[in-house]
Each structure stands twice: as structure tokens, then as C-alpha cells.
Amino acid sequence: MSHPVMRKCSFCGAIREKSLLYRFVKDKDESIIWDKFQTAPGRGAYLCRKNDCLKKAEKKASLQRSLKAKGAYFFEIPKVGVDR
């Protein structure tokens, strides 16, 4: 049996299974995009699916800091938050 892949939320620091987190990546234009299928190339940053983490991370620029990006967010924050 293999162990589940674990990742850390870039905002709150909670360690969760990768499948329970949203993944974001930096594109060529230094913009941050939501990697819906978690398959985009490059370094990724993860956020909990809680609405609090999503909203607060955007407000405090946590993803820009984690990905060392200068650009803005170019994604629509997922509307459905799942607390797990």
C-alpha cells in the first residue's frame, strides 16, 4: 500500500492530502493561475479548500510570496469551500 501524498497549505500551514487542496501555479507572465487538474508544469503552491484560507490568502498575497510571483491573480476563486 502506498501512502497518500501530503502537502502544506501556503496560508494556514495545515498538512493535508494533496487531493484535498487547491493547487496554484505561476505562468510565464508572472500571473498566478488555478491548476484545476493539478497537472500544470512548474512549482505549485497549495491552499485549503476552506473559504477562509482562499479569501485571506488572496488578501495577504500568500500565493505571490510562495511562488515568488509579481503578477496578479488570474483565476476565479472556487465558490464551493469544503472543510476537511
C-alpha positions in Angstrom: 0.0 0.0 0.0 1.2 3.5 -0.8 0.9 6.4 1.5 -1.2 9.4 0.4 0.8 12.4 -0.9 0.7 15.2 1.6 1.1 18.9 1.0 1.1 22.0 3.2 -1.4 24.9 2.9 0.6 28.1 2.0 -1.7 30.2 4.2 -2.6 28.3 7.4 0.2 25.7 7.3 -2.2 22.7 7.7 -0.8 19.5 6.2 -3.4 17.6 4.2 -3.7 15.1 1.4 -2.9 16.6 -1.9 -6.3 15.8 -3.3 -8.0 17.9 -0.6 -6.1 21.1 -1.5 -6.3 23.5 -4.4 -3.1 23.9 -6.4 -1.9 27.2 -8.0 1.0 27.8 -10.3 2.8 30.8 -11.8 2.6 31.2 -15.5 5.1 32.8 -17.9 3.6 36.2 -17.3 4.2 36.0 -13.6 0.4 35.6 -13.1 -1.0 33.0 -10.6 -3.5 30.6 -12.1 -5.6 27.9 -10.5 -4.4 24.4 -11.6 -7.8 22.7 -11.5 -6.4 19.3 -12.6 -3.1 19.6 -10.7 -1.1 18.8 -13.8 0.4 22.1 -14.9 4.2 22.2 -15.1 6.2 24.2 -12.7 6.3 24.9 -9.0 2.9 24.8 -7.3 1.5 26.3 -4.1 -1.4 24.7 -2.3 -4.3 26.2 -0.3 -7.0 24.5 1.8 -10.5 24.3 0.3 -11.8 26.4 3.2 -13.2 29.7 2.1 -11.3 31.5 4.9 -7.9 30.3 3.6 -8.8 31.2 0.0 -10.0 34.7 0.8 -7.3 35.5 3.3 -4.5 34.2 1.2 -5.6 36.5 -1.7 -5.8 39.4 0.7 -2.4 38.8 2.2 -0.7 37.8 -1.0 0.4 34.4 0.4 0.5 32.8 -3.1 2.6 35.6 -4.6 5.1 35.1 -1.8 5.1 31.3 -2.0 5.5 31.3 -5.8 7.8 34.4 -5.9 5.4 35.9 -8.4 5.0 39.6 -9.1 1.8 39.4 -11.1 -1.8 39.4 -10.0 -4.3 36.5 -9.6 -5.9 35.5 -12.8 -8.4 32.9 -11.6 -11.8 32.8 -10.2 -11.7 31.5 -6.6 -13.6 28.3 -6.4 -17.1 29.1 -5.0 -17.6 25.9 -3.0 -15.4 25.5 0.0 -15.1 22.1 1.6 -14.0 21.9 5.2 -12.0 18.8 5.7 
